[in-house]
Amino acid sequence: MGFAQRLKKTRVDKGLSQTDLGNLAGIHYTQIGMYESKGSQPPADILAKLANALGVSSDFLTNGSTDELAEHTLNDKELLN
């Protein structure tokens, strides 16, 4: 799962609309739509605002859970071999 999917899933799980999240994070809801649908990666300051508004870490939004990260790392090693 990539950043866009994690952002959307976390937002929906918290029961927030894009507008709600935008208001909480202090950014326009259209930016959230771009991050969720076009896969744009926000700059660090916006990422921190999104993470704070959602009650998760920036690292979680970027990389996922440690289990998910470990799985991707393992797959990468397999591809390298």
N, C-alpha and C positions, 0 to 999 in steps of 0.2 A: 504494500500500500504506500503510495507516495504522499507528498505534502498536501496536495489538493484534496485527496480522498480523506486523509486524516483530519484536515481542517473542517471539511463538511460534516463528517461523521461526528466529530466532537461537538460541533455547533448544534447539530440536530439532536444528539443525545442530551444536550443541556436544554433543549426546547427553545432554542433561539432562532429567530429569523436572521437573514443577512443584515437587515436594518437594525435589529436589536444588538447584534454583535458589533456592528459599526458604531452605534451610539455608545456602547460600553467601552470600545477601544479608542473612540475619538477619531475614527476614519470613516470615509464615505462608503455606503453599502455597495456601490458599484465596484470598488476595489476588492471587496470580499468576493463578489461574483467573479471577478477576473482571476483571483487566486484559486477559487474552487473549480472554475470551468476551463480556464486556459492554462492552468498549471504554472502561472507566474509565481516566482519566488519573491516574497517581500524583502525589503531591506531589513537589517537587524533591528532598527528601532520600531518598525511596524510589527515585525515578528514578535518582539517582546510585548507590545501592546495587545496583540491578539492572544498570546499565551496568558497574559495576566487576566484578560477579560474572560477567558475560558477556564481559568483555574488549573492550567497545565504548564509544563515547562516548554521553553522554546525548543529544547532538545527533543522533547516528545513530538512536537509538531514537525520538526525537520527530519528526525530519524526514526520515530516510532518508539515502541517499547523495547526494552533490552532483549526480550525474546525475539521480537521481529528483527531487530538489528543483528542479532547473532545468526539468525536464519539467513539473512542477506549476505553476511560475511562468509558463512559457510558456502553458499552458492557461488560467491565470487571466487573462493579458493578452488572449488571444483572446476570452474571454468578455466582458471589459470593453469591447472594441471592438464 
